[in-house]
Each structure stands twice: as structure tokens, then as C-alpha cells.
Amino acid sequence: MYKKQVKFQRIVCFGALIVGALFFVYSLGLLTDLYDTMYSMILDPNNLDNSKVEGARIYYDMQPFNHLLLRFSIGLIVLSCVLFLTNTHARRKYYFSNALATCANVIAEIAMAVWCHLQIGIFRNQYLTTVDFAELEKRLSRRGTYTDSTFWFDIHYLLCALAVVAAVLLIVNLIWKKKLMQGEQELLRSSGKAVKA
């Protein structure tokens, strides 16, 4: 039973690290399409309402969020590395540090998923409701850079779901580990009583 659980905890810890890395990659690619289509539409970065296309300011509006997303994703990677520093991925018995690292990762994964989902939802709605796509297509179709794709907005559903799954699996792993440890303690107590008798 312990072998299966140790294998499971290793997979879960690597899963948490991968989720952090995916958020990092996502933060780097999030504004790719918006840069190609919207950046050149703003005539004056100091006056975002002065643009060739209505709604083009979304590229600049998303910058602070994107910087935070990048920092938080790095934080998520560092926090998942704490699982490895405390040997949570390989330890047969968990100590307070393992439980603490696990709980910190669970909170971070869920907080990241909720925050990212809420923010991206707001910007996706802004993109779809304020951008004049007809005018944008007219200006960019000759250059071949026009796109009205919401791919980078939509892919966040998958990332947030993966973060929640990673958090749930970390909790499942911790509960499973605690039960195994309790079972082992009871077995040791009962064998100690049998030896005394």
C-alpha cells in the first residue's frame, strides 16, 4: 500500500510543478495576439482613447494583470519546489513541514485559479464587447495579421481546471498519507501489546 501511495505522491508533486510552469508559459503568450492586432492601433500610449480602432486599449489595460500573472506563476513554481525541498514527493512518513508545504500549495493553486478566472473573464468580456472587429479587419487584413480569436482567453479554463485538480489531488494525497500513518501506529501499538502479553 505504501509503495502505491509514494508513487502517487510523486506524481502529484510533479503535477503541481507542471501547473506552475503552464501558468508561466500562459503569462508569456497571453498578449501575443493582442500585440499583433491592437498595439499598432493605439496612436498615443498616453491617451489610450485616441486609437484607430475602438477598444484597442485592451492591450494596455491588460498589462498590469499580465505582469502580476507572471509574478504569481513564478511564485507557484517556487512554492511547488518547496514540496521537493521538504521531501513531500518521496517521504514515507509526513511531518509538520510536509503538511505545511502541501497546504500552502493547495491554497496557492486554488487562489491562482479563482483570481485568474475572474480577471480573464473580465478582459474577455471587454475584448468581445468593446473592440470594433469590422474596422480592425479592414485595417489589418492586408497585412495578414488580423485575428478575432479568443484562444488565449479561452485556454485559461483548462489551466484553472488543472490548478484545481492539482489542489484536490494534494489534499487526497495528504489524507491518504495520514490514514496510512495512523494505521501503521495502530499496528505498532497492537503488536507491542501482543509482545507484552
Secondary structure by P-SEA (a helix, b strand, c coil): caaaaaaaaaaaaaaaaaaaaaaaaaaacccccccccccccccccccccccccccccccccaaaaaaaaaaaaaaaaaaaaaaaaacccccccccaaaaaaaaaaaaaaaaaaaaaaaaaaaaaaaaacccaaaaaaaacccccccccccccccaaaaaaaaaaaaaaaaaaaaaaaaaaaaaaaaaaaaaaaaaac
